[in-house]
Amino acid sequence: MSRDGLVSVIHVTRNSENITSLSLSENSLDSVSCLALQDLLRDTTCLTHLNLAGTRLGEREIEHVATGLQLNNTVRWLNISHNEISVEGGKKLGTAIGSTTTLESLDASWNHIRLAGAVGLLKGLKINSSLVYLNLAMNGLGFEGSLQLEETLQENGHLRFLDVSNNRINWEGVTFVAKGLKKNTALHMIKIGSNPINMEGCYELLKAVSSRRSCVLHVGLENIPVNGAVLTVATEIRKCRQFSMIHGGILDTRDVVGIRREKPEDPITLVVRYLAAVGIRIIDLFRMFDLDNDGHVTRREFIRGLKKLGVPLPEKVLINVASRLDKYKKGYINYGILMSGVKNHIRTERKEMTREKIRTRNRLEERRRILQTELPDIFKRTYDDDLLTIYTTKSTNSLIGSLTSSFASFPGRKMSVLPPIDSAISKRPNQSFSNTSTASVEMPDEKKTRHTPISLSGEETQSYISNPRKYSESASHEMAIKPKQIAPLLKKYLERKKTQASLDLTLPKPK
């Protein structure tokens, strides 16, 4: 549907006392449509179900929906999935969730809610007392959202179903989710599948819901393999209460998707660390290899010596170490190159450790800043003010012209168009005025229905007599419709055009 069609449907729903469910899914809602939707949510007394899935709601549009949701006390089911809600929209939605007292089911899946937006939404859920069903699948809660989810699960005592599937919750974040589940006494079902969670994370989740305080009856681990330890915990839970679990298969190995991948250490670092552990210096190592005291050893001799010392590395890795120490690719390693290579490697490793510490510190500061996100206040606009703000950006003349043509086009009605004001000025005979005197000149229209007095000084009066058209143009601007009068006209125009019924076009009769 077009914008006019959407506004018409919303307006009819607003004035109806029987419509309890409205679906606008797979349409395109812009700011004007969402303003009308805000007015509907504010004034409705019977609407309980609202479907806005796939309506291209962005940051600006969701603000109007969130504002209406704050003022609403009837809607119990809301679907805003498959939209473009991001960080700011998530925070405003969190404000609305924290304020509403009637909403029971919310589907916000397949959006871009992440970082501060995810934290803000979960903070709103933390203080909510009515929401029972929440679907946040296919968003980006990530690590920051996992931290806030722990606090939300500990405080919220009303939520029964939670879906956070495919939300970038990794092996670090799942630990905090498990801590929140351990203290939660209301949740019945949680779906956390399709996340990069390892088997240890799955085990922590199952141990958390195995407590006597927990009421969880189902855990969804779709596309996540589990091992025998996880299945054992699930079996123990079934002995105490009804319980079910969905997983991605049984696999007793660590080589699975979602296992924590650690950066492999450099083999030269491992060799130097091993030599330090057994108390062998680099010079002593070289003397052990250099049997003929010629100042250098071949690659084969170097590898053979490392094997004799018991360095815990495979032969391929030792060959790689010897190749890297053979800087000039001559097939042998001398003492100077060996010492220089080891020192350079140690120096590079220390610099990398320093950079990693800085990156870790910056990452922690960013996470701390995101977790301190405060819920914003949503500006509560009125319907007329919003229409005035949007429509006055256009040309006033073209707007009034369109209104006039629309009013005059209704069947069965006739509306006379006012004549141009320029031609309504009648010429007066020359009169003499002093420079300090004033005169009042009346400009009647063709039908003698309205008079607009204009005060002129002496010089202005002489100029008026010589060139009355100049003042007629200024007078026409004075008699034009003022911006304050646009909003009521727009409201009447939308109501009459959209409903196409019960038109009230009562016009003042000419005197």
C-alpha positions in Angstrom: 0.0 0.0 0.0 1.0 3.6 -0.5 1.4 6.1 2.3 -2.2 7.4 1.8 -3.5 3.9 1.9 -1.6 3.1 5.1 -2.7 6.3 6.8 -6.3 5.5 5.8 -6.2 2.1 7.3 -4.5 3.4 10.5 -7.1 6.2 10.8 -10.0 3.8 10.4 -8.6 1.5 13.0 -8.1 4.4 15.4 -11.8 5.4 15.1 -13.1 1.9 15.3 -14.3 0.3 18.5 -14.3 -3.3 17.2 -10.9 -3.8 15.5 -8.6 -5.7 17.9 -5.9 -6.9 15.4 -4.0 -4.9 12.7 -1.4 -6.3 10.4 0.7 -4.0 8.2 3.4 -6.5 7.5 5.5 -6.4 4.2 4.5 -2.7 3.6 6.8 0.3 3.7 6.1 2.6 6.7 7.7 6.0 6.5 7.7 8.8 9.1 4.2 10.1 8.3 2.7 6.6 8.5 4.5 6.0 11.8 3.2 9.3 13.2 -0.3 8.1 12.4 0.6 4.8 14.0 1.8 6.7 17.1 -1.5 8.5 17.3 -3.4 5.1 17.0 -1.4 3.6 19.8 -2.0 6.6 21.9 -5.8 6.8 21.4 -6.9 3.2 20.8 -9.1 1.5 23.4 -9.4 -2.0 21.8 -6.4 -2.8 19.7 -4.5 -5.8 21.2 -2.4 -7.3 18.3 -0.2 -5.3 16.0 2.0 -6.8 13.2 4.7 -4.6 11.7 7.0 -7.3 10.4 9.0 -6.4 7.3 7.8 -2.7 7.2 11.3 -1.2 6.9 11.2 0.4 10.3 14.5 2.3 10.9 15.8 4.5 13.7 13.4 7.4 13.0 10.3 5.3 12.5 10.8 3.0 15.6 11.0 6.2 17.8 7.3 7.0 16.9 6.3 3.4 17.5 8.1 3.3 20.8 6.5 6.6 21.8 3.0 5.3 21.1 3.8 2.1 22.9 4.7 4.1 26.0 1.3 5.8 25.9 -0.6 2.6 25.1 -2.5 0.4 27.6 -4.2 -2.2 25.3 -1.6 -3.8 23.0 -0.5 -7.2 24.2 1.2 -8.7 21.1 3.7 -6.8 18.9 5.8 -8.1 16.0 8.6 -5.8 14.7 10.8 -8.5 13.1 12.6 -8.3 9.8 13.2 -4.5 10.0 16.2 -2.2 10.2 16.3 -1.3 13.9 19.8 -0.7 15.1 21.6 0.8 18.1 19.5 4.0 18.7 16.3 2.1 17.9 17.2 -0.6 20.4 17.7 1.9 23.2 14.4 3.7 22.5 12.7 0.3 22.3 14.2 -0.5 25.7 12.7 2.7 27.1 9.3 1.7 25.8 9.6 -1.9 27.2 10.5 -0.5 30.6 7.4 1.7 30.6 4.7 -0.6 29.2 2.5 -2.6 31.6 0.3 -4.5 29.1 2.7 -5.9 26.4 3.0 -9.7 26.8 4.7 -10.8 23.6 7.4 -9.1 21.5 9.1 -10.4 18.4 12.1 -8.2 17.5 14.1 -10.9 15.6 16.0 -10.3 12.4 17.1 -6.7 13.1 20.4 -5.0 13.8 20.1 -4.6 17.6 23.7 -4.7 19.0 26.2 -3.1 21.3 24.5 -0.2 23.2 21.2 -0.9 21.6 21.2 -4.5 22.9 22.2 -3.3 26.4 19.5 -0.6 26.4 16.8 -3.1 25.3 17.8 -5.6 28.0 17.9 -2.9 30.6 14.3 -2.1 29.7 13.4 -5.8 30.0 15.0 -5.8 33.4 12.4 -3.5 34.9 9.5 -4.8 32.8 6.7 -6.6 34.6 4.4 -7.8 31.9 6.5 -9.3 29.0 6.2 -13.1 28.9 7.5 -13.9 25.4 10.6 -12.2 23.8 12.2 -13.2 20.5 15.6 -11.5 19.8 17.0 -14.1 17.4 19.2 -13.0 14.5 20.5 -9.8 16.2 23.9 -9.1 17.6 23.9 -9.1 21.4 27.5 -10.2 21.5 29.6 -10.1 24.7 28.2 -6.8 26.0 24.6 -8.1 25.6 25.6 -11.3 27.4 26.9 -9.3 30.4 23.6 -7.3 30.6 21.5 -10.5 30.0 23.0 -11.9 33.2 21.7 -9.0 35.3 18.4 -9.0 33.4 17.8 -12.7 34.1 18.6 -12.2 37.8 16.1 -9.3 38.2 13.3 -10.2 35.8 10.7 -12.5 37.3 8.0 -12.6 34.6 9.6 -13.7 31.3 8.8 -17.3 30.4 10.2 -17.6 26.8 13.5 -16.2 25.5 15.1 -16.7 22.1 18.6 -15.4 21.7 19.6 -17.7 18.8 22.3 -16.5 16.4 23.4 -13.5 18.5 27.2 -13.8 18.5 27.2 -15.1 22.1 30.6 -16.9 22.3 32.4 -19.0 24.9 33.0 -15.9 27.0 29.5 -14.6 27.0 27.7 -17.9 27.7 29.4 -18.0 31.1 27.5 -14.8 32.2 24.2 -16.1 30.7 24.6 -19.3 32.8 25.1 -17.2 35.9 21.9 -15.3 35.2 20.0 -18.6 34.6 21.3 -20.0 37.8 19.4 -17.3 39.8 16.3 -17.1 37.6 13.1 -18.7 38.9 10.6 -17.7 36.1 12.0 -18.7 32.7 10.5 -21.9 31.2 12.2 -22.0 27.8 15.5 -20.6 26.4 16.8 -21.0 22.8 20.5 -20.1 22.4 21.4 -22.2 19.4 23.5 -21.2 16.4 26.0 -19.3 18.6 29.8 -19.9 18.8 29.5 -21.8 22.1 31.9 -24.6 23.0 31.0 -27.8 24.9 32.2 -26.3 28.1 29.7 -23.5 27.7 26.9 -26.0 27.0 27.9 -27.8 30.2 27.7 -24.6 32.2 24.3 -23.8 30.8 22.9 -27.3 31.8 24.5 -27.1 35.2 22.8 -23.7 35.8 19.3 -24.9 34.8 19.8 -28.1 36.9 19.5 -26.2 40.2 16.3 -26.7 42.2 15.3 -23.0 41.9 15.3 -23.2 38.1 12.0 -23.7 36.2 13.6 -24.2 32.8 11.8 -27.0 30.9 13.5 -26.7 27.5 16.9 -25.6 26.3 17.5 -25.1 22.5 21.1 -25.7 21.4 20.5 -25.9 17.7 23.6 -26.5 15.5 25.8 -26.8 18.6 27.4 -30.3 19.2 27.4 -31.6 22.8 29.4 -34.3 24.5 28.6 -37.1 27.0 29.0 -34.8 30.0 26.3 -32.5 28.8 23.9 -35.4 28.1 24.6 -36.7 31.6 23.5 -33.4 33.2 20.4 -33.4 31.0 19.5 -36.9 32.2 19.9 -35.9 35.8 17.5 -32.9 35.2 14.9 -35.3 33.7 14.9 -37.3 36.9 13.7 -34.2 38.8 11.3 -32.6 36.4 10.0 -32.6 32.8 12.9 -31.4 30.6 13.9 -31.5 26.9 16.9 -30.4 25.0 17.7 -29.9 21.3 21.3 -30.0 20.2 23.5 -30.3 17.1 24.7 -33.9 17.6 26.9 -35.9 20.0 30.6 -35.5 19.5 33.1 -36.3 22.2 36.0 -34.2 20.8 37.2 -30.7 21.1 37.6 -30.3 17.3 34.2 -28.8 16.8 32.8 -25.5 15.6 32.5 -23.0 18.4 35.5 -24.2 20.4 37.7 -21.5 21.6 40.5 -20.9 19.1 43.8 -19.7 20.8 46.6 -18.1 18.8 49.4 -20.7 18.3 52.7 -19.7 19.9 55.8 -19.1 17.8 58.1 -22.2 17.6 61.2 -20.1 18.3 59.6 -18.8 21.4 58.9 -22.4 22.5 62.5 -23.4 21.8 63.9 -20.4 23.8 61.4 -21.1 26.7 62.4 -24.8 26.8 66.1 -24.0 26.9 65.5 -21.6 29.7 63.5 -24.2 31.6 66.4 -26.8 31.3 69.0 -24.2 32.1 70.9 -24.1 28.7 72.2 -20.8 27.3 72.3 -20.1 23.6 76.1 -20.1 23.6 76.2 -23.5 25.4 73.7 -24.8 22.8 75.8 -23.6 19.9 79.0 -25.2 21.4 77.1 -28.5 21.8 76.3 -28.4 18.0 79.6 -27.0 16.7 81.8 -30.0 17.1 84.6 -28.8 14.8 84.6 -25.3 16.3 84.3 -23.6 12.9 81.7 -21.0 14.1 78.7 -22.5 12.3 76.5 -25.5 12.1 74.4 -27.0 9.3 70.6 -27.1 9.4 70.7 -30.9 9.8 73.1 -30.7 12.8 71.0 -28.0 14.4 67.8 -30.1 14.1 69.6 -33.2 15.3 70.9 -31.4 18.4 67.4 -30.0 19.3 66.0 -33.5 19.1 68.7 -34.8 21.4 67.8 -32.1 24.0 64.2 -33.3 23.9 62.6 -30.1 22.6 58.8 -31.0 22.5 58.2 -30.0 18.9 57.6 -32.1 15.7 60.2 -32.4 13.1 58.4 -30.2 10.6 58.3 -27.3 13.2 62.1 -27.8 13.9 62.8 -27.6 10.2 60.8 -24.3 10.1 62.9 -23.0 13.0 66.2 -23.9 11.3 65.0 -22.3 8.0 64.1 -19.0 9.8 67.5 -18.9 11.6 69.3 -19.4 8.2 68.9 -15.8 7.3 71.0 -15.8 4.1 69.8 -19.3 3.0 73.3 -20.7 2.8 72.4 -24.0 4.4 74.1 -23.3 7.8 73.7 -21.2 10.9 76.5 -19.3 12.6 76.6 -18.0 16.2 76.1 -14.3 15.3 73.0 -15.0 13.2 71.6 -17.3 15.9 72.1 -14.7 18.7 70.8 -11.9 16.5 67.7 -13.9 15.5 66.8 -14.9 19.0 67.2 -11.3 20.3 65.2 -9.8 17.5 62.5 -12.4 18.1 62.3 -11.7 21.8 62.2 -8.0 21.1 59.3 -8.4 18.6 57.4 -10.6 20.9 57.6 -8.1 23.7 56.3 -5.3 21.4 53.4 -7.6 20.4 52.6 -8.3 24.0 52.5 -4.6 24.8 50.2 -3.9 21.8 48.0 -6.8 22.9 47.7 -5.3 26.4 46.7 -1.9 24.9 44.1 -3.6 22.7 42.7 -5.5 25.6 42.5 -2.4 27.8 40.8 -0.4 25.0 38.3 -3.3 24.5 37.5 -3.4 28.2 37.0 0.4 28.3 34.6 0.2 25.3 32.7 -2.7 26.9 32.4 -0.7 30.2 31.2 2.3 28.3 28.5 0.3 26.5 27.3 -1.4 29.7 26.8 2.1 31.2 24.3 3.0 28.5 21.3 4.9 29.9 17.9 4.5 28.5 16.9 7.7 26.5 13.8 9.8 27.0 11.5 9.6 24.0 10.2 13.0 23.0 6.4 12.8 23.2 5.0 14.6 20.1 1.4 15.4 19.3 -0.2 14.3 16.1 -0.9 17.8 14.8 2.6 19.1 15.6 4.2 16.2 13.8 2.1 16.8 10.7 3.0 20.5 10.8 6.7 19.7 11.1 6.7 17.4 8.1 4.4 19.2 5.8 5.7 22.7 6.3 9.0 21.7 4.7 7.1 21.8 1.4 6.0 24.9 -0.4 3.0 26.5 1.3 1.4 27.6 -1.9 1.6 24.2 -3.5 0.2 22.6 -0.4 -2.8 24.9 -0.1 -3.4 24.5 -3.8 -3.5 20.7 -3.4 -5.8 21.0 -0.5 -8.2 23.3 -2.4 -8.2 21.0 -5.5 -8.8 18.0 -3.3 -11.7 19.6 -1.4 -13.3 20.8 -4.6 -13.0 17.4 -6.3 -15.4 15.5 -4.0 -18.5 14.4 -5.8 -21.7 16.1 -5.1 -20.0 19.2 -3.7 -19.1 22.5 -5.2 -16.6 24.9 -3.8 -15.8 28.4 -5.2 -12.2 29.3 -5.6 -11.3 32.7 -4.2 -10.2 35.2 -6.8 -6.6 36.6 -6.8 -6.3 39.5 -4.4 -4.3 41.6 -6.8 -7.3 42.4 -9.0 -9.5 43.4 -6.1 -8.0 46.9 -5.5 -9.9 49.8 -6.8 -8.2 53.0 -7.8 -8.9 56.1 -5.8 -8.7 59.8 -7.0 -5.6 61.7 -6.2 -5.7 63.4 -2.8 -3.2 65.5 -1.1 -1.7 64.3 2.1 1.0 65.7 4.4 4.1 63.7 5.1 3.1 63.2 8.7 -0.5 62.2 8.1 -1.8 58.7 7.8 -4.6 57.2 5.8 -6.6 54.0 6.0 -7.1 52.3 2.6 -9.5 49.5 2.3 -9.0 46.7 -0.2 -12.4 45.0 -0.9 -12.5 41.8 -2.9 -14.8 41.4 -5.9 -17.7 40.2 -3.8 -17.4 42.8 -1.1 -17.2 40.2 1.6 -14.0 41.1 3.5 -12.0 44.3 4.1 -8.4 44.4 5.1 -7.3 47.8 6.4 -3.8 48.9 5.6 -2.2 51.8 7.5 0.0 54.1 5.3 2.0 57.2 6.1 2.0 60.2 3.8 4.9 59.2 1.6 3.6 55.6 1.5 0.1 56.9 0.5 1.6 58.9 -2.4 3.5 55.8 -3.5 0.3 53.7 -3.2 -1.7 56.1 -5.4 1.0 56.0 -8.1 1.6 52.2 -7.8 -1.2 50.4 -6.1 -0.1 46.9 -7.4 3.0 47.0 -5.1 0.8 47.2 -2.0 -1.7 44.7 -3.4 1.1 42.1 -3.6 2.1 42.8 0.0 -1.5 42.7 1.1 -1.9 39.3 -0.6 1.0 38.0 1.5 -0.7 39.3 4.7 -4.0 37.6 3.7 -2.3 34.3 3.0 -2.9 31.4 5.3 -0.5 31.5 8.3 1.6 28.4 9.3 -0.4 28.0 12.5 -3.5 27.4 10.4 -1.9 24.6 8.3 -2.1 21.9 11.0 -5.9 22.0 11.5 -6.4 22.1 7.7 -4.1 19.1 7.3 -5.9 17.1 9.9 -9.3 17.8 8.4 -7.9 17.0 4.9 -6.4 13.7 6.0 -9.6 12.7 7.9 -11.9 13.5 5.0 -9.7 12.1 2.2 -8.8 8.9 4.0 -12.2 7.8 5.2 -14.1 8.9 2.1 -17.2 9.0 4.3 -19.1 11.4 6.6 -17.5 14.3 4.9 -18.1 17.6 6.6 -17.5 20.4 4.1 -19.6 23.1 5.7 -18.3 26.4 4.3 -19.2 29.9 5.5 -21.8 31.5 3.3 -20.9 34.8 1.6 -22.5 37.8 3.1 
